[in-house]
Amino acid sequence: MWQGETFDLTTISRELGWAEELGFNAVRVYLHDLAWDPDPAGFKGRIETYLGIARSHGICTIFVIFDDCWNPRPMAGKQPEPLPGVHNSGWVQSPGERIVRNPTSWGRLENYVVDIVGSFRSDERILMWDLYNEPGNSKLGEASLPLLREAFRWARNAEPMQPLTAAVWHEDKVFNPYQLAASDVITFHNYRDPESLESQIRELHKRGRPMICTEYMARPRRSTFEDCLPIFKREGVGCLSWGLVSGKTQTIYPWGSQEGAPEPMTWFHDVLRSDGTPFSEYEAAFIRNMTSGNSSCFIESP
């Protein structure tokens, strides 16, 4: 998405327009250090352009800085084509397993975080900085904790107006206490049934801070719009479902899907087909009904 050669303004605007039509007022978008590395000015220019497009659709953005999920060896340049039928076959980590395990290489990462967060530190179009997606995933475990801590330190040093966060995503006695204490806004992931979601919200409410579920919605696991949106609305918790348009990430397929798998009758993630038509007309109508009257999520400058 972020490399200069493949930065696709037409697709970005079209798909954010579809999000606007559904009543969504925020999206969560992943950055990548390897897109910044060769051309920081160009990368920031593309972020600026993207933010202008999102704002024109009434949508603010949560930017994700680092990520431990899926392919552990990211490379710049032309990206591999997705494996047919395989969930997230082309998704790459940032900065990747080798760098996570090598603190002597983190000087570049510090420059990246300070540059990006610092350059946009007072931009009201950015709702929040999500510093590290699912740290410790992909069998990295506690090897990711030092980089997580540094990410918070580097971002704090940039003095952003926007809140900082890193979502808790599984039961972990090492990561979760740190993430919940370090985050300005409590964020979490929940792909489980509605009963589990309600229980987690009750527990996190005890911390007395704003809350956003930054990942949910896996239909076969009973994490659906119909089951979960009423809970979020009743509890005053923001929420971002995984996926919008079925495309290269192939997250309509379930975790662990095998190459060549046929399109599932019930999609795992995603809401719209590549032409913008909904996977489920009933579901899309339900979303629009639940989001009607949504207020802006933009942070006003002090």
C-alpha positions in Angstrom: 0.0 0.0 0.0 2.7 2.5 1.0 5.5 2.0 -1.6 5.6 4.8 -4.1 5.3 2.5 -7.1 2.1 0.9 -5.9 0.4 3.7 -3.9 -3.1 3.5 -5.4 -5.1 6.6 -4.8 -8.1 5.4 -6.9 -8.6 2.3 -4.8 -8.0 4.1 -1.5 -10.6 6.7 -2.2 -13.1 4.2 -3.6 -12.9 1.8 -0.7 -13.0 4.6 1.9 -16.1 5.9 0.2 -17.7 2.5 0.7 -16.7 2.6 4.4 -18.4 6.0 4.6 -21.6 4.6 3.1 -21.7 2.0 5.8 -21.4 4.7 8.5 -17.8 3.9 9.6 -16.0 6.9 11.0 -12.6 5.4 11.6 -10.2 2.9 10.1 -7.1 1.2 11.4 -4.2 1.2 8.8 -0.8 -0.5 9.0 2.3 1.4 8.2 5.6 -0.4 7.4 9.2 0.6 8.3 10.5 -0.7 4.9 8.3 1.7 3.0 9.8 4.6 5.1 13.4 3.5 5.0 14.4 4.4 1.4 12.4 7.6 1.1 11.1 9.1 4.4 9.9 12.3 2.8 8.0 10.5 0.1 6.5 8.1 2.6 5.3 11.0 4.8 3.9 12.7 1.7 1.9 9.6 0.9 0.6 9.5 4.5 -0.4 13.2 4.1 -2.2 12.4 0.8 -4.0 9.4 2.4 -5.1 11.4 5.4 -6.6 14.0 3.1 -8.6 11.4 1.3 -9.8 9.8 4.5 -10.8 13.2 5.9 -12.8 13.9 2.8 -14.9 10.8 3.6 -15.4 11.8 7.2 -13.0 9.1 8.4 -10.2 9.4 10.9 -7.3 6.9 11.2 -5.6 4.7 13.8 -2.1 4.0 12.5 -0.3 0.8 13.4 3.5 1.1 13.7 4.9 -2.4 14.4 3.3 -5.9 13.9 4.3 -9.5 14.8 1.7 -11.3 12.6 2.3 -13.6 9.6 5.3 -13.6 7.4 8.4 -13.0 9.4 10.8 -11.8 6.7 9.5 -8.7 5.0 11.3 -7.3 2.0 10.9 -4.0 0.0 10.0 -4.0 -3.6 7.4 -6.0 -5.5 5.5 -8.2 -3.1 4.6 -11.9 -3.8 1.2 -12.7 -5.2 -1.2 -14.2 -2.7 -1.5 -18.0 -2.5 -5.1 -18.8 -3.7 -7.3 -19.6 -0.8 -4.8 -18.9 2.0 -5.7 -16.4 4.7 -3.2 -13.5 4.8 -0.6 -15.3 2.7 0.9 -12.0 1.7 0.9 -10.2 5.0 4.3 -9.3 6.4 5.5 -8.4 9.9 7.2 -5.1 10.7 10.0 -5.0 11.4 10.2 -8.8 11.2 11.6 -11.6 13.4 15.3 -11.0 12.6 15.1 -7.4 13.6 13.0 -7.9 16.7 15.6 -10.3 18.0 18.5 -7.9 17.3 18.4 -4.8 19.5 21.7 -3.5 17.9 19.7 -2.8 14.8 17.0 -0.7 16.4 18.6 2.7 15.8 16.8 2.8 12.4 13.5 1.9 14.1 13.8 4.7 16.6 14.4 7.2 13.8 11.3 5.8 12.0 9.0 6.0 15.1 10.2 9.5 16.1 10.0 10.8 12.5 6.5 9.5 11.8 4.9 10.2 15.2 6.7 13.5 15.5 5.8 14.7 12.0 2.1 14.1 12.6 2.1 14.6 16.3 -0.7 17.3 16.2 -2.7 16.0 13.2 -6.3 15.8 14.2 -7.0 13.3 11.4 -5.1 10.7 13.4 -7.2 9.3 16.2 -4.5 7.3 17.9 -1.2 5.6 17.4 -1.4 1.8 17.8 2.3 1.1 18.4 2.5 -2.7 18.1 0.0 -5.1 16.8 -0.1 -8.4 18.7 3.4 -8.3 20.1 4.7 -11.8 20.7 2.6 -13.5 18.0 4.1 -15.8 15.4 5.9 -17.6 18.2 8.1 -14.6 19.1 6.8 -14.6 22.6 8.7 -12.4 25.2 11.4 -11.7 22.6 9.1 -8.8 21.5 8.7 -7.2 24.9 11.8 -5.1 24.7 10.9 -3.6 21.3 7.3 -3.0 22.6 8.7 -1.0 25.6 11.0 1.0 23.3 8.2 1.7 20.9 6.3 3.4 23.7 9.4 5.3 24.9 10.2 6.5 21.4 6.7 7.6 20.7 6.4 9.4 24.0 9.6 11.3 23.2 7.9 12.6 20.1 5.2 14.2 22.3 2.2 13.4 20.2 -1.2 15.1 20.9 -2.9 11.8 20.0 -3.2 8.9 22.5 -0.8 5.9 22.4 -2.0 2.3 22.7 -1.1 -1.4 22.1 -4.0 -3.8 22.2 -4.1 -6.8 24.5 -4.9 -9.8 22.3 -4.7 -13.0 24.4 -4.3 -14.0 28.0 -0.7 -13.2 28.9 0.7 -12.3 32.3 3.8 -10.6 31.0 2.5 -8.5 28.1 -1.0 -7.6 29.2 -0.1 -5.8 32.5 2.5 -3.7 30.7 0.2 -2.9 27.7 -2.7 -1.9 29.9 -0.5 0.3 32.1 1.3 2.0 29.2 -1.7 2.7 27.0 -3.6 6.0 27.2 -6.7 4.3 25.7 -7.4 0.6 26.5 -7.6 -1.4 23.3 -8.2 -5.1 22.8 -8.9 -7.8 20.3 -11.8 -10.2 20.7 -12.7 -12.9 18.1 -14.8 -14.9 20.5 -18.5 -15.3 21.2 -20.7 -12.4 22.5 -20.6 -13.8 26.1 -16.8 -13.7 26.1 -16.9 -10.2 24.7 -19.2 -8.9 27.4 -17.0 -10.5 30.1 -13.9 -8.9 28.7 -15.5 -5.5 28.5 -16.7 -5.8 32.1 -13.2 -6.6 33.3 -11.5 -3.8 31.3 -14.1 -1.2 32.3 -12.7 -1.5 35.8 -9.6 0.5 34.7 -11.8 3.6 34.1 -10.3 4.6 30.8 -11.8 4.9 27.2 -11.9 1.6 25.4 -11.8 0.5 21.8 -11.9 -3.0 20.4 -9.5 -2.7 17.5 -10.1 -6.2 16.1 -13.3 -8.3 16.1 -15.7 -10.0 13.6 -15.0 -13.6 12.6 -18.4 -14.9 11.6 -17.9 -18.7 12.1 -16.7 -18.0 15.7 -19.9 -16.1 16.6 -18.1 -12.8 16.5 -20.6 -11.0 14.2 -21.9 -7.6 13.6 -25.4 -8.7 14.6 -24.1 -10.2 17.9 -21.4 -7.7 18.9 -22.4 -4.2 17.7 -25.3 -4.0 20.1 -22.9 -4.9 23.0 -20.4 -2.3 21.9 -23.1 0.4 21.6 -24.7 -0.4 24.9 -21.3 -0.4 26.7 -19.9 2.7 25.0 -17.0 0.9 23.5 -15.6 1.8 20.1 -15.0 -1.1 17.7 -13.2 -1.8 14.4 -14.0 -5.0 12.5 -11.3 -6.8 10.7 -11.4 -6.2 7.0 -13.5 -4.2 4.6 -13.1 -5.3 1.0 -12.3 -8.8 -0.1 -8.9 -8.6 -1.8 -5.2 -9.5 -1.7 -5.2 -10.3 2.0 -7.8 -13.0 1.4 -9.2 -12.8 4.9 -12.6 -14.1 3.7 -10.9 -17.5 4.3 -10.4 -18.8 7.9 -7.1 -18.9 9.8 -5.2 -21.9 8.6 -7.0 -22.3 5.3 -5.2 -24.4 2.7 -4.0 -23.4 -0.7 -6.7 -23.9 -3.3 -9.6 -23.7 -0.8 -12.9 -22.7 -2.4 -14.6 -19.5 -1.3 -16.3 -20.3 1.9 -20.1 -20.0 2.1 -19.7 -17.9 5.3 -16.8 -15.5 5.0 -14.4 -15.4 7.9 -13.7 -11.6 7.7 -14.5 -8.7 5.3 -17.7 -7.0 4.5 -17.7 -6.1 0.8 -16.8 -7.8 -2.5 -14.3 -6.2 -4.8 -17.1 -4.4 -6.6 -18.4 -2.9 -3.4 -21.5 -5.2 -3.1 -21.9 -6.6 0.4 -21.2 -10.2 1.3 -24.6 -10.0 3.0 -27.2 -7.4 2.2 -28.9 -8.0 5.5 -25.6 -7.5 7.4 -24.8 -4.3 5.5 -28.3 -2.9 6.3 -27.8 -3.8 10.0 -24.5 -2.0 10.1 -25.9 1.1 8.5 -28.8 1.1 11.0 -26.4 0.7 14.0 -24.0 3.4 12.7 -26.7 6.0 11.8 -26.1 9.1 13.8 -22.4 8.3 14.4 -20.5 11.4 15.5 -17.2 12.5 14.1 -14.1 10.9 15.8 -11.8 13.8 14.9 -9.7 15.2 17.8 -10.0 18.9 17.9 -6.7 20.8 18.2 -6.1 22.4 21.7 
